[in-house]
Amino acid sequence: MRAGRSAHAPARPPGTATLVLAGAARAVTAVLDEGLSADAALAAPLHEPQRAAINAVTLGTLRWYLRLAPAVLPLLARPGMQTDARLRSLLVCGAHQLEYSAHAPSTTVAAAVDAARYLGLDRAAGLVNAVLRRFLRERDTLLAAVDRNLAARHAHPDWLVEALRAAWPDELESILAANNTHPPLCLRVDTSRISIADYLQELAANGTPGEAVPAVATALTLAVPVPVALLPGFEAGRVSVQDPSAQLAALWLAPRPGERVLDACAAPGGKTGALLEAAGGPIALTALDSDAERLTRVADNLRRLGREARLVHAGLGAAPDWWDGVPFDAILLDAPCSGTGVIRRHPDIKLLRRPGDIAEFAARQGALLRACWPLLRPGGRLLYATCSVLPAENAAVVAGLLTAQPDARELPPPGGVPDATLRPCFPGWQRLPGAAGDGFYYACLTKEEGALQR
């Protein structure tokens, strides 16, 4: 396929590169124009041979969109040309491949021209050719102009950079850089069934080298990601995909045999399974979620793991009718949040979140935390966790409960939780995104016996 082929050449069956760029452009458009998450945008049926490539180009384009779009879209000379969302997405996908892939530039440009036709943008095919060729000629100058702005250089929205600067001034650039890395495939091993060392031997025998994560006793990472179907013992439930930072929740709450445990926002069930594995014996676990469809994923996950829990479709609230009145010994509240600690896994967060979302999340998180408190027995443990790195969703929420509840006090991290990877937030502890794992916040609270409740 020659890059210089006329925009009016006869149609031909689309090649792999064309299908990949067209599929990625559709998915990027669904995120930017329809507000879908990348997971939802990529859930549509795809040609199986191109699925992995479409996913990679889509996520890469979303990761670098806020750097690439200001460089390539102004090359559409007339403002009216920028009105078609599919055209904008295709151009940025093409620019991503030109800047960040090893494909021959001429092949990428030609595939983008054919993708325009495949998407029904026949009249824009010549324009795609011209814009991407100009981007190739001038990209050093174009990107240098964009890169003078810190936020654009790291492809983050300005408001998020300023929020991160206020929270973590000394770590700002390392957080931004970590958010743009390709995360490793991380696994949680059910160490009640197989040791980390033995599972690493199984991986090696399977031609899939891995490495233990020293700070998290159940975690390992793979040198090269593989489909989960190729992981030894995955279907049998001996291993699950979960970031080391997320695995800390079960280790921190440390459920004990015989305890009544509540997973208050359970879906999709990764931490539900981890709690059951960590207990070291039977526990009475209630997995609660307000989303019935997502709760089915918890059930699917438990079936694969060969574990049992009581699944409840309901929300937290005053005098919940699903509760039998017997308080819980331990509660995990993995609260819905902005996801600003897991941007490296979900780059669409940079494009979908808005400044006003943070206050809305914080208000909801505070309400959920207050709703959990009456369900906890005196002397019990409540672990509040988010995958956010913003204090408004973390320390500020927990401080609000500590102020309102005289019977609430914070517990230190238990033995086995790696203090060296955690930063004190007063209250709570923060893990920032990086080599140790995703960004997560944790605060473990207990209810003192005999204190008056408000």
Secondary structure, DSSP 4 states (H G I P E B T S, - for coil): --TT--TTPPP----HHHHHHHHHHHHHHHHHHH---HHHHTTS---GGGHHHHHHHHHHHHHHHHHHHHHHGGGSSSGGGGG-HHHHHHHHHHHHHHHH--S-HHHHHHHHHHHHHHTT-GGGHHHHHHHHHHHHHHHHHHHHHHTTSHHHHTT--HHHHHHHHHH-GGGHHHHHHHHTS-PPPEEEE-TTTS-HHHHHHHHHHTT--EEE-TTSTTEEEESS---GGGSTTTTTTSEEE--HHHHHHHHHH---TT-EEEETT-TT-HHHHHHHHHTSS--EEEEEES-HHHHHHHHHHHHHHT---EEEE----SS-TT--SPPEEEEEEE-----TT-TTT-TTHHHH--HHHHHHHHHHHHHHHHHHGGGEEEEEEEEEEES---GGGTHHHHHHHHHH-TTEEEEPPPTTS-GGG-EE-SSSEEE-SBTTBS-EEEEEEEEPTTPPP-
